[in-house]
Amino acid sequence: MSIVSLDEARAHCRVDAGYPADQLQGYLDAAIHAAADYLNRDIFADSDALDAAMDAVPGAIGQASDAYEAARAAASGMTNAAAASAALSIAEQRWAIAQHLATRTRFGIVATPSIAAAIKLTLGHLFANRESVVSGVNAAAVELPLGVQYLLSPYRRVMMP
């Protein structure tokens, strides 16, 4: 089950079944990713998907921890200080990414109608504005007052730097 199905995306963008599914799916994936990034948490279609992702976190963190410790041990055995420093830096970065992904899952959220609407708004924007430059338009772009941020703000996980 998807947060927004491809059929819902087709209907939202008002395209027929002949429109390339991979192109529309790319916009849909980007819209979901943008919403998750704004919320600072993963978005799931239902509670079963959220539960499955949470159940996988301890194993993923365990594997990441094992890999981190192995990389630290390997770096400590290197004779070249620059290579050891680089290896340790990469291991620390991979460990930080694993922790970040686990945190996004731990604070995951089941998609609400507002989140689905925000994803569809973003999808519509990506579909309608497929170029980085707009020419021949006299009016300035205006952000809708009840747009994506309005729909997502109540669910956003605020993080301090």
Secondary structure, DSSP 8 states (H G I E B T S, - for coil): --SS-HHHHHHHHT--TTS-HHHHHHHHHHHHHHHHHHHTS-EESSHHHHHHHHHHHHHHHHHHHHHHHHHHHHHHT-S-HHHHHHHHHHHHHHHHHHHHHHHHHHT-EE--HHHHHHHHHHHHHHHH--SS---S--S-----TTSHHHHHGGG------
